[in-house]
């Protein structure tokens, strides 16, 4: 194999603004892993990682209504399966939240997640020593200033329902070094 170097840059610059959403996702996954190492049980609220570590908070509001609706439908195999899945998730949440489950449902209802006028959506839900934490993650320098207005109000509303709002912040940097572009061909 023959390689011909066509471009080499030691530390190229690139526009990081187009990576903003990815910074958020990476920051949440990093915060989740660090908190887990500190003894917290931690769930992401968006599907950016494995299903076991993802907590569908928008689904909680609809779960019991879905079970009632499924009870009234004809018992087809797919509806029975769907009902079992919904009931399994509901049991999981009740096990995680224990006596705080009803308060958590009320908190989510007040936040209006995925509704017009949504106040706030947590990045992570954490639990340690029977305490529930509502976690906001900021992974870029100066990003804490974006937690204001209705987002701050929704975040701090957690206290009214017996939960502890936590802000995790750090400066996540993505850098490139030794960027190479080579033309590859077979030796003749």
Secondary structure in CASP SS format (residue, H / E / C, confidence):
PFRMAT SS
TARGET T0000
AUTHOR 0000-0000-0000
METHOD secondary structure of the structure
MODEL  1
X C 1.00
X E 1.00
X E 1.00
X E 1.00
X E 1.00
X E 1.00
X E 1.00
X E 1.00
X E 1.00
X C 1.00
X C 1.00
X C 1.00
X C 1.00
X C 1.00
X C 1.00
X C 1.00
X H 1.00
X H 1.00
X H 1.00
X H 1.00
X H 1.00
X H 1.00
X H 1.00
X H 1.00
X H 1.00
X H 1.00
X H 1.00
X H 1.00
X H 1.00
X H 1.00
X H 1.00
X H 1.00
X H 1.00
X H 1.00
X H 1.00
X H 1.00
X H 1.00
X C 1.00
X C 1.00
X C 1.00
X E 1.00
X E 1.00
X E 1.00
X E 1.00
X C 1.00
X C 1.00
X C 1.00
X C 1.00
X C 1.00
X C 1.00
X H 1.00
X H 1.00
X H 1.00
X E 1.00
X C 1.00
X C 1.00
X H 1.00
X H 1.00
X H 1.00
X H 1.00
X H 1.00
X H 1.00
X H 1.00
X H 1.00
X H 1.00
X H 1.00
X H 1.00
X H 1.00
X H 1.00
X H 1.00
X H 1.00
X H 1.00
X C 1.00
X C 1.00
X C 1.00
X C 1.00
X H 1.00
X H 1.00
X H 1.00
X H 1.00
X H 1.00
X H 1.00
X H 1.00
X H 1.00
X H 1.00
X H 1.00
X H 1.00
X H 1.00
X H 1.00
X H 1.00
X H 1.00
X H 1.00
X H 1.00
X H 1.00
X H 1.00
X H 1.00
X H 1.00
X H 1.00
X H 1.00
X H 1.00
X H 1.00
X H 1.00
X H 1.00
X H 1.00
X H 1.00
X H 1.00
X H 1.00
X H 1.00
X H 1.00
X H 1.00
X H 1.00
X C 1.00
X C 1.00
X C 1.00
X C 1.00
X C 1.00
X C 1.00
X C 1.00
X C 1.00
X C 1.00
X C 1.00
X C 1.00
X C 1.00
X E 1.00
X E 1.00
X E 1.00
X E 1.00
X E 1.00
X C 1.00
X C 1.00
X E 1.00
X E 1.00
X E 1.00
X E 1.00
X E 1.00
X E 1.00
X E 1.00
X E 1.00
X C 1.00
X C 1.00
X C 1.00
X C 1.00
X H 1.00
X H 1.00
X H 1.00
X H 1.00
X C 1.00
X C 1.00
X H 1.00
X H 1.00
X H 1.00
X H 1.00
X H 1.00
X H 1.00
X H 1.00
X H 1.00
X H 1.00
X H 1.00
X H 1.00
X H 1.00
X H 1.00
X C 1.00
X C 1.00
X E 1.00
X E 1.00
X E 1.00
X E 1.00
X E 1.00
X E 1.00
X C 1.00
X C 1.00
X C 1.00
X C 1.00
X C 1.00
X C 1.00
X C 1.00
X C 1.00
X C 1.00
X E 1.00
X E 1.00
X E 1.00
X E 1.00
X E 1.00
X E 1.00
X E 1.00
X C 1.00
X C 1.00
X C 1.00
END
